[in-house]
Amino acid sequence: MKGPGRGDVGRTALDTGVRIPYSDRQETLLRRQPSMTHAEMNALVERHLKAEGAGDVEGAVSVYTDDVEHDDVGSPTGSLHGKDAARGFYTYLTANFRTEEERPTHRYCADDAMTLEQQMTGTVIGSLLGLPGNGRRITFRMLHVFEFRDGLISRENVWLDGAAIQQQLA
């Protein structure tokens, strides 16, 4: 008997558009239970953001897996891999920017991922996006996409409203 869940082959893989053999076992694995609850994801992200905002670099990276991918879109460093690389990013960030307020505006959770949109306010004591801050207070939107594995953050993808930052620092 053919049909979904009956061992047929040739279902379309959504992420590639390529037809691949697809077994009932693979379908079951794809529908596995999330490794963390939404409350646990929220708590872990809040711990990370609180540490980052306080300038606590070690606290910010303590919630990462050893092989974390930290991707700050538009950053000259590109996508960073591993805790040490992420530590370098946060050392630079906390030396140049002082967080005053992070106000979440939207939060969406999926199985092992969370998207967080927030309004960030802080003072640029060094430079940001290559522009000198001269102690200016700025506000801009941010979008984070977090992925989780083994109770930790395994990937953080960050998008900044660069135009708003540039307007306020120009």
C-alpha positions as CSV (number, residue, x, y, z in Angstrom):
1,M,0.0,0.0,0.0
2,K,1.4,3.4,-1.0
3,G,0.8,6.7,0.8
4,P,2.3,8.9,3.5
5,G,3.7,6.9,6.4
6,R,3.5,3.6,4.5
7,G,7.1,3.2,3.4
8,D,6.8,4.7,0.0
9,V,9.9,6.3,-1.5
10,G,10.3,9.5,-3.5
11,R,8.7,12.0,-1.1
12,T,10.1,15.5,-1.7
13,A,12.7,16.8,0.8
14,L,11.4,20.3,1.5
15,D,14.8,21.9,2.1
16,T,16.4,20.7,-1.2
17,G,13.6,20.0,-3.6
18,V,15.4,16.8,-4.4
19,R,13.5,13.5,-4.4
20,I,15.1,11.1,-1.9
21,P,14.1,7.7,-0.4
22,Y,12.2,8.3,2.8
23,S,11.3,5.7,5.3
24,D,8.8,5.6,8.2
25,R,11.8,5.5,10.6
26,Q,13.1,8.8,9.2
27,E,9.6,10.3,9.5
28,T,9.5,9.3,13.1
29,L,12.9,10.8,13.8
30,L,11.8,14.1,12.2
31,R,8.8,14.2,14.6
32,R,10.9,13.6,17.7
33,Q,10.2,15.4,20.9
34,P,12.0,18.7,21.6
35,S,15.0,18.5,23.9
36,M,13.9,21.5,25.9
37,T,10.6,23.1,26.9
38,H,9.8,26.6,25.8
39,A,10.2,27.7,29.4
40,E,13.6,26.2,29.6
41,M,14.6,27.9,26.3
42,N,13.3,31.3,27.6
43,A,15.2,30.9,30.8
44,L,18.5,30.0,29.1
45,V,18.2,33.0,26.6
46,E,17.3,35.4,29.5
47,R,20.4,34.1,31.4
48,H,22.5,34.8,28.3
49,L,21.1,38.2,27.6
50,K,21.4,39.3,31.3
51,A,25.0,38.3,31.4
52,E,25.7,40.0,28.1
53,G,24.0,43.2,29.3
54,A,26.0,43.2,32.5
55,G,29.3,42.8,30.6
56,D,29.8,39.3,32.0
57,V,31.4,37.7,29.0
58,E,32.0,34.3,30.7
59,G,28.3,34.2,31.8
60,A,27.2,35.0,28.3
61,V,29.1,32.1,26.7
62,S,28.5,29.7,29.5
63,V,25.1,28.8,28.0
64,Y,26.7,27.9,24.6
65,T,27.7,24.4,23.4
66,D,31.4,24.0,22.8
67,D,30.8,24.0,19.1
68,V,28.4,27.0,19.0
69,E,27.9,28.9,15.9
70,H,27.5,32.7,16.5
71,D,26.4,34.5,13.4
72,D,26.1,38.3,13.7
73,V,24.8,39.0,10.2
74,G,26.8,41.9,8.6
75,S,29.6,41.6,11.0
76,P,33.1,41.8,9.4
77,T,34.1,38.7,11.3
78,G,31.4,36.6,9.6
79,S,30.0,33.5,11.3
80,L,32.1,32.5,14.3
81,H,32.5,28.9,15.5
82,G,33.2,27.7,19.1
83,K,33.1,29.2,22.5
84,D,36.5,30.9,22.2
85,A,35.4,32.8,19.1
86,A,32.1,33.8,20.7
87,R,34.1,34.9,23.8
88,G,36.2,37.2,21.5
89,F,33.0,38.7,20.0
90,Y,31.5,39.5,23.4
91,T,34.8,40.9,24.8
92,Y,34.8,43.3,21.9
93,L,31.1,44.1,22.2
94,T,31.1,44.8,26.0
95,A,34.2,47.0,25.6
96,N,32.3,49.2,23.1
97,F,28.6,49.1,24.1
98,R,26.8,49.3,27.4
99,T,23.3,47.8,27.4
100,E,20.7,49.9,29.3
101,E,17.5,48.2,28.3
102,E,16.5,45.1,26.3
103,R,12.7,45.1,25.7
104,P,11.3,42.0,24.0
105,T,8.6,42.7,21.5
106,H,8.0,39.3,20.0
107,R,9.0,35.8,20.9
108,Y,8.3,32.6,19.0
109,C,9.3,29.1,20.1
110,A,9.5,25.9,18.0
111,D,10.8,22.5,18.9
112,D,14.5,23.3,19.4
113,A,14.6,26.9,18.3
114,M,13.4,30.4,19.4
115,T,13.1,33.7,17.6
116,L,13.3,36.8,19.7
117,E,12.7,40.3,18.5
118,Q,13.6,43.1,20.9
119,Q,14.2,46.8,21.2
120,M,17.8,47.5,22.4
121,T,18.9,50.7,24.1
122,G,22.4,51.4,25.2
123,T,25.4,53.7,25.1
124,V,28.2,53.3,22.5
125,I,31.3,54.0,24.5
126,G,33.6,52.9,21.7
127,S,32.5,52.1,18.2
128,L,29.6,50.2,16.7
129,L,29.4,49.1,13.0
130,G,32.7,50.9,12.5
131,L,31.3,54.3,13.7
132,P,32.6,56.1,16.7
133,G,29.9,56.3,19.4
134,N,31.3,59.3,21.3
135,G,29.2,58.2,24.3
136,R,25.9,58.5,22.4
137,R,22.8,56.6,23.6
138,I,21.0,54.7,20.8
139,T,18.0,52.6,20.4
140,F,17.5,49.9,17.6
141,R,15.7,46.7,16.8
142,M,17.4,43.3,17.0
143,L,16.2,39.9,15.9
144,H,17.8,36.7,17.4
145,V,17.3,33.2,16.2
146,F,18.5,30.7,18.7
147,E,18.9,26.9,18.3
148,F,19.3,24.5,21.2
149,R,21.0,21.2,21.8
150,D,21.7,19.2,24.9
151,G,20.2,21.9,27.1
152,L,22.4,24.7,25.7
153,I,22.4,27.2,22.9
154,S,24.0,25.6,19.9
155,R,23.5,28.5,17.4
156,E,22.8,32.2,17.7
157,N,21.9,34.2,14.6
158,V,21.7,38.0,15.2
159,W,20.2,40.7,12.9
160,L,20.6,44.4,13.8
161,D,18.8,47.4,12.4
162,G,22.0,48.8,11.0
163,A,20.3,51.8,9.3
164,A,18.9,53.0,12.7
165,I,22.3,52.6,14.3
166,Q,24.1,54.5,11.5
167,Q,21.5,57.3,11.6
168,Q,22.0,57.8,15.3
169,L,25.8,57.7,15.2
170,A,26.3,59.7,12.0
